[in-house]
Amino acid sequence: MQPITWPDFEKIEIRVGTIVEVENFPEAKIPAYKIKVDFGSEIGIKKSSARITDLYSKEDLLNKKVIGVINFPPKQIGPFVSEFLCSGFYRADGTVVLAVPDKDVPNGSKLG
């Protein structure tokens, strides 16, 4: 693991948002959803591909708060452009558990 400096960390925009839309992503090579997340009035709604189909249904995800990295450049994933990274933790079996705040915070709140 390579250490980073505080200025390196300050470059990363890690924000909280609410999932407002979830769709299947049948074109994905690995099962995934297409999600839209509201990051508040300053940032708006961003979309991402999320490989979280093993542990979460679409109904589980709707209105769920998530933590995202919003300042990566857009990434083309097949026919879809992902605008942020939805964060989570890999378990030993390869499934992903979402990183979520344990208390309510406003959309767009920055991790710092």
Helices and strands as residue ranges (DSSP letters): H 6-10, E 14-24, E 33-38, E 45-50, H 58-61, E 65-69, E 75-77, E 80-82, E 85-86, E 88-90, E 96-98
